[in-house]
Amino acid sequence: MALIETRGLSKRFRSAVRAPGFGGALRHLLAPRHEEKLAVDGLDLSIEAGETVAYVGPNGAGKSTTIKMLTGILVPTSGELTVNGLVPHRQRIQNAERIGVVFGQRTQLWWDLSVIDSLLLQRKIYGVPEPTFKNNLERFTRLLELDAFLHLTARKISLGQRMRADLAMALIHDPPIVYLDEPTIGLDLTAKETIRAFLKQYNEERGTTILLTTHDLVDMEEICQRIVIIDHGRKIFDGGLEDMKDRFARRRAIRFQLESPEPALAERLGALPEVECEPDGDRRFTLRFDRFQHSAGSLTREVMSQATVSDFHLEEPSIEDVIRQVYSGTLLAERT
């Protein structure tokens, strides 16, 4: 059995609809109206031990709702869900003992306690043995550079320091699974790099399963081996980062520079099926093509047979291009 398994997982919210003001409140009292929103829609997901998975999609896609069901905070409307052999909303305490959670915009630190006191309290809550706590604290202090603020209260540390401390809080009891909801949001480049390097090393050394929600493309590429994309509560892709580009990013481009002008060449190339030719001056142009219709090699040979090429460069599709399509809704529209 996979460490995390969902089958047909759905979550529906019901909210009141009323007009503003006293009149609206009165009308709602006499004739209440409600609307329903399907936040997660029939999600099938299977994550094995040790995997690092980016769980991404536009705002409102259902990412945080899924995380809350996995942690036991929310009860699913329908479907099946198991985490490490447990049903989270039915066995909340046992589930909580085996997971770590970081919500980027909420902290686990006690506001008026020092970071070290928060960690000591976390140790008591989870019953972490003294040798395990000591070893983990030393390791986290070194890798996350906690020593500069361990004895400061949470209210006096920066956002980047708080996120590093929250990671230590989430992992101090050695959970086999950690959920990270926007862990690098609002951080500067240095803080992001520290957290990414730590998570990557932690996964490699401990085999901890990581489920990461993020809008940061670098987080996805540096931390995760797999990406799951959802939109409107539905899963629309599940696979490797390169598989995602191969599946959705059909268009590629080759930039050519010629030794001498060839005025008629652009017109001839543009007449090829599924090929667009964009001139850039009299000696440079870009060919944009469908990789399922043409190979880069065949187009390059075609150009070289008709002109002398001084330089050319193949542009591969980027993860950013695909994610941008998802966020704009065009990718989902194309698939439906």
LINLINBEL-V648578 format. One line per field, one symbol per residue. ss: DSSP state (A for helix, B for strand, O for the rest). phi: phi as a letter, one per 30 degrees, with the letter a starting at -180 (. if undefined). psi: psi as a letter, one per 20 degrees, with the letter a starting at -180 (. if undefined). Layout:
ss: ???
phi: ???
psi: ???
This chain:
ss: OOOBBBBBBBBBBBBBBOOOAAAAAAAAAAOOBBBBBBBBBBBBBBBOOOOBBBBBOOOOOOAAAAAAAAAOOOOOOBBBBBBOOBOOOOOAAAAAAOBBBBBOOOOOOOOOOBAAAAAAAAAAAAOOOAAAAAAAAAAAAAAOOOOOOOOOBAAAOOAAAAAAAAAAAAAOOOOOBBBBBOOOOOOOAAAAAAAAAAAAAAAAAAOOBBBBBOOOAAAAAAAOOBBBBBBOOBBBBBBOAAAAAAAAOOBBBBBBBBOOOOOOAAAAAAOOOOBBBBBOOOOBBBBBBBOOOOOAAAAAAAAAOOOOBBBBBBBOOOAAAAAAAAAAOAAAAAAO
phi: .ddbbbbidbbcccbdcbddidddddddddbdbbbcbcdbbidcbbbddidcbdcbldeidjddddeddddjdccddajcabbhiccedcbddddddcbbbbcecbccddeccdeddddddddddciddedddddddddddddchdedbeccdedccdddddddddddddcdchddbbcbchdcdidddddddddddddddddddciddbcccacdddedddcccbbccbahicdcaalddddddddccddbbbccbcdbdbeddddddddddhbcccdbicbbabccbdddcbcddddddddddcacccaabccddceeddddddddjddddddc
psi: pqgppqokpqppqpqqoqqrrhghhghhhhmqqqqqpohpnlppppprpiqopporrrpjhjghggghhhijgqpqhrrqpqokjqogihmgghghhjqqpoohjqqiqphjqrghhghhhhgggilpqghgggggggghhghjlihijhjqqhiirrgghghghhggghihjlqipppoolijpjqrgggghgggggggggghhikpppoppqiohhgghhhqiqpppqpkiqpiqoarghhgghghnhprqppqpqhqqnhigggghiiqpkpppoqnaiiqrppproiihqqhghhghgghiirophqqppoqqqhhgghhgghiihghhhi.
